[in-house]
Amino acid sequence: MNELETKSWHEKLDQLVKEISTYIIGQEVVIRHMVAAIIAGGHVLLEDVPGTGKTTLALTLAKGLGLDFKRLQCTPDLLPADVVGTFVYHPEEKEFAFRSGPIFTQLLLVDEINRAVPRMQSALLEAMQEGKVTIEGQTMPLPAPFIVLATANPIESHGVFPLPEAQLDRFLVQLQMGYLSEEREQEMIRRIRLEQNAAICTIFQPDEVLAVKEMVKKIEVSADVLEYIVRLDRSTRYNDRILVGASPRAILSHTSYAQALALLDGRSFVIPDDVKEAFYPVMNHRLIYRQDYRLEGEAEAKKVLLDELISNVSVPVEQVGV
């Protein structure tokens, strides 16, 4: 692989992460993982309590990537036609014309996706997996790139519909933003309320987003690292606290995400540390835990289990390029 090309994309991606981090205080790790998910060709589920900046992050990311952006606020009365669009009859022309829904965009923010009924949630499946929608028998391609950033409030219990496993599996990663430290919250107030921020710079263009996605596919995964990925992911299938472990699709997602993290760090090859870093955000929402463990089921308890799985799988000693 051309090392100069790798370095060029790394510098541009690093500029993007730094630019967004200027406006989204204290979320450098989340921003890094969101950018990695996008260049890996995946969708992102942000699960956190209200007010942590999820919507602002999505808007800022769209601006930095130079992508067309639309926001969909989910409610229980939302219908699939409200998302994908519908055909409307025009009496003057005596014909039906298609009126597109908000899904026809490059970066779609699906706010509070767990407030939408299952029928509406399923309308996103084909779009997220295939990059197209079918309306009254007609298949229509979505703009490229097509990225879904969905938010969910994990503490709500009324008027919500938990995402089924098939829907969760369409998200490459699940991330949590969390609260800021006291110092970072003071910095946030100063920057947002007491100072005048300049407009965020656009670092990428849509064709460059497509190009960097192709670049990620070229990041080398050695035989040893590939074996490590498969062994680590398969270990989730044989743990007595996990009911359903990693699927073949999850293993593919883990590999592509590790490739994206490698490029973000300026490498043309994947190392075990990329695999470890990718493991938690890729696997956390895909694994189905046994009922007795789900009772403990706090995020921290799940992380402890995933860390335990990582520690139990031997790491390859030699890597490409070392």
C-alpha positions in Angstrom: 0.0 0.0 0.0 1.1 3.6 -0.8 2.4 5.0 2.6 2.1 8.5 1.3 -1.6 8.0 0.6 -2.0 6.5 4.0 -0.3 9.5 5.6 -2.4 12.0 3.5 -5.7 10.4 4.7 -4.5 10.2 8.2 -3.7 13.9 8.3 -7.0 14.8 6.9 -8.9 12.5 9.3 -6.9 13.9 12.2 -7.8 17.4 11.1 -11.5 16.4 11.1 -11.4 14.9 14.6 -9.6 18.0 15.9 -12.1 20.4 14.2 -15.1 18.6 15.7 -13.4 18.3 19.1 -13.1 22.1 19.1 -16.9 22.4 19.2 -17.9 19.2 21.1 -16.1 19.5 24.4 -14.6 16.5 26.2 -15.8 13.8 23.7 -12.6 13.1 21.8 -12.9 9.4 22.1 -16.5 9.3 21.0 -15.7 11.5 18.0 -12.8 9.3 17.1 -15.0 6.2 17.1 -17.8 7.9 15.2 -15.4 9.0 12.4 -14.0 5.4 12.4 -17.4 4.0 12.0 -18.3 6.3 9.1 -15.1 5.6 7.1 -15.6 1.9 7.8 -19.0 2.2 6.0 -21.2 1.7 9.1 -24.0 3.3 11.1 -23.8 4.5 14.7 -26.2 4.1 17.6 -25.7 6.7 20.4 -27.3 5.5 23.5 -27.3 8.1 26.4 -29.5 10.2 28.5 -30.9 13.5 27.1 -28.8 16.6 27.0 -25.4 15.1 26.5 -24.9 16.7 23.1 -25.9 13.8 20.7 -27.8 16.0 18.3 -25.2 18.7 18.3 -22.5 16.1 17.6 -24.4 14.8 14.6 -24.9 18.3 13.2 -21.2 19.1 13.6 -20.1 15.9 12.1 -22.2 16.4 9.0 -20.8 19.9 8.6 -17.2 18.7 9.0 -17.8 15.9 6.4 -19.6 18.2 4.0 -22.6 15.9 3.9 -26.3 16.7 3.4 -28.0 16.4 6.7 -31.6 15.7 7.9 -33.1 15.0 11.2 -36.0 12.6 12.0 -37.7 12.9 15.4 -39.2 9.6 16.2 -42.6 9.3 17.9 -45.0 6.4 18.3 -47.4 7.7 15.5 -44.6 8.0 12.9 -45.3 5.9 9.8 -42.9 4.4 7.3 -44.2 6.8 4.6 -43.1 9.6 6.9 -39.6 8.3 6.6 -39.2 7.0 3.1 -41.8 9.1 1.3 -44.9 8.4 -0.7 -46.5 8.9 -4.1 -48.9 11.9 -4.2 -51.6 12.3 -6.9 -51.6 15.6 -8.8 -55.0 16.3 -10.4 -53.6 18.9 -12.8 -51.1 16.4 -14.3 -53.4 13.5 -13.7 -50.5 11.4 -12.4 -48.7 10.4 -9.2 -45.5 12.0 -8.3 -43.0 10.8 -5.7 -42.5 13.0 -2.6 -39.3 11.9 -0.9 -39.0 11.5 2.8 -36.1 12.5 5.1 -34.3 9.3 4.4 -33.1 10.6 1.1 -30.1 12.3 2.5 -26.4 11.5 3.2 -26.4 11.7 7.0 -29.7 11.0 8.7 -30.1 11.6 12.4 -32.8 9.3 13.7 -33.5 10.9 17.1 -34.9 8.7 19.9 -35.2 5.7 17.6 -36.7 3.6 20.4 -39.8 5.8 20.5 -40.7 4.6 17.0 -43.0 1.6 16.6 -41.4 -1.6 15.2 -43.1 -1.1 11.8 -41.2 2.2 11.4 -38.0 0.7 12.7 -38.1 -2.0 10.2 -38.5 0.5 7.4 -34.9 1.5 8.1 -33.5 -2.1 7.7 -33.3 -2.2 3.9 -32.0 1.4 3.8 -29.2 0.7 6.3 -28.2 -2.6 4.8 -28.6 -2.0 1.1 -28.5 1.7 0.6 -31.9 1.7 -1.1 -35.6 1.7 -0.3 -38.6 0.0 -2.0 -41.8 2.1 -2.3 -44.9 0.6 -3.9 -42.8 -2.0 -5.7 -40.2 0.6 -7.0 -36.7 0.4 -5.7 -34.9 3.7 -5.3 -31.2 4.2 -4.5 -30.3 6.5 -1.6 -27.6 9.2 -1.9 -24.0 8.0 -1.4 -22.6 8.0 1.2 -25.7 7.1 3.3 -25.1 7.1 7.0 -27.6 6.7 9.9 -26.8 8.2 13.3 -29.5 7.0 15.7 -30.0 8.1 19.3 -31.8 6.2 22.1 -32.6 7.1 25.6 -31.8 4.0 27.8 -33.7 5.2 30.9 -37.1 5.7 29.3 -39.7 3.0 30.0 -42.9 4.6 28.8 -43.8 4.9 25.1 -40.6 3.1 23.9 -40.1 0.1 21.7 -36.7 -1.7 22.3 -34.8 -2.4 19.0 -34.9 -6.0 18.0 -31.6 -7.8 17.5 -31.9 -7.7 13.7 -32.1 -3.9 13.8 -29.3 -3.5 16.4 -27.1 -5.7 14.2 -27.3 -3.0 11.4 -25.4 -0.6 13.6 -21.7 -1.0 13.3 -21.1 0.4 16.8 -22.9 1.6 19.9 -21.4 4.5 21.7 -22.1 6.4 24.9 -21.1 10.1 25.4 -21.6 10.3 29.2 -21.2 13.4 31.4 -18.2 15.7 31.3 -15.8 16.4 34.2 -16.4 19.6 36.2 -13.6 21.4 34.4 -14.9 20.4 31.0 -18.4 21.6 31.8 -17.0 24.9 32.9 -15.2 25.1 29.6 -18.4 24.2 27.8 -20.3 27.1 29.4 -17.5 29.5 28.6 -17.3 28.5 25.0 -21.0 28.1 24.2 -22.6 30.9 26.4 -19.8 33.4 27.1 -17.8 33.3 23.9 -18.5 33.6 20.1 -17.5 30.5 18.3 -16.6 30.7 14.6 -18.4 28.4 12.2 -17.0 24.9 11.9 -14.8 24.3 8.8 -15.8 21.7 6.2 -12.8 19.3 6.0 -14.2 16.6 3.6 -16.5 16.5 0.6 -18.9 13.6 -0.2 -16.6 12.1 -2.9 -13.7 12.2 -0.4 -15.8 10.3 2.1 -16.4 7.6 -0.5 -12.7 7.6 -1.4 -11.5 7.1 2.2 -14.1 4.3 2.7 -12.4 2.5 -0.2 -9.0 3.2 1.4 -10.1 1.5 4.6 -10.7 -1.7 2.7 -7.1 -1.7 1.6 -5.7 -1.6 5.2 -3.7 -4.8 5.6 -4.8 -7.5 8.1 -2.1 -10.1 8.5 -2.9 -13.8 8.9 -2.0 -13.7 12.6 -4.2 -10.6 13.3 -7.0 -12.1 11.3 -6.8 -15.3 13.4 -6.8 -13.2 16.5 -10.0 -11.4 15.5 -11.8 -14.6 14.8 -10.7 -16.3 18.0 -11.6 -13.3 20.1 -15.1 -13.0 18.5 -15.8 -16.7 18.6 -14.9 -16.7 22.4 -18.2 -14.8 22.9 -20.1 -17.9 21.8 -18.7 -20.1 24.5 -19.1 -18.0 27.6 -21.7 -19.1 30.2 -22.9 -15.6 30.7 -23.7 -15.0 27.0 -26.7 -16.5 25.4 -26.0 -15.5 21.8 -22.4 -14.6 20.8 -20.9 -12.8 17.8 -22.4 -13.6 14.4 -20.4 -13.8 11.2 -21.6 -10.3 10.4 -20.2 -9.1 13.7 -16.8 -10.6 12.9 -16.8 -8.8 9.5 -17.8 -5.5 11.3 -15.1 -6.0 13.9 -12.5 -6.4 11.1 -13.6 -3.3 9.1 -13.7 -1.2 12.3 -10.2 -2.2 13.3 -9.1 -1.3 9.8 -10.6 2.2 10.2 -9.0 2.7 13.5 -5.6 1.7 12.0 -6.0 4.4 9.3 -7.0 7.0 11.9 -3.7 6.2 13.6 -1.8 6.6 10.3 -1.0 2.9 9.7 -1.6 0.8 6.6 -1.9 -2.3 8.7 -4.0 -3.5 11.7 -2.3 -4.3 15.0 -3.8 -6.2 18.0 -4.4 -2.9 19.8 -6.8 -1.9 17.0 -8.7 -5.1 17.5 -9.0 -4.6 21.2 -10.2 -1.0 20.8 -12.8 -2.0 18.3 -14.1 -5.0 20.3 -16.3 -3.2 22.9 -18.2 -0.7 20.6 -18.8 -3.4 18.0 -19.9 -6.2 20.4 -21.7 -4.4 23.2 -25.0 -4.1 21.5 -24.8 -7.4 19.6 -24.3 -9.9 22.4 -27.4 -11.3 24.1 -26.7 -12.0 27.8 -28.3 -14.7 29.9 -31.2 -13.6 32.0 -29.3 -13.9 35.3 -26.5 -11.7 34.0 -28.9 -9.2 32.5 -30.2 -8.6 36.0 -26.7 -7.3 36.8 -26.7 -5.8 33.3 -25.2 -2.4 33.9 -22.9 -1.1 31.1 -19.9 -1.3 33.4 -20.6 -5.0 34.2 -20.8 -5.8 30.5 -17.5 -4.0 29.9 -15.8 -6.0 32.6 -17.0 -9.2 30.9 -15.7 -8.0 27.5 -12.4 -7.1 29.0 -12.2 -10.5 30.6 -12.8 -12.1 27.1 -10.0 -10.0 25.7 -7.6 -11.0 28.5 -8.4 -14.7 27.9 -7.4 -14.8 24.2 -3.7 -14.8 23.4 -2.3 -11.9 21.4 -0.2 -12.5 18.3 3.4 -11.5 18.9 4.5 -10.5 15.3 2.6 -8.0 13.2 3.0 -6.7 9.7 5.3 -3.7 9.5 7.0 -4.1 12.8 
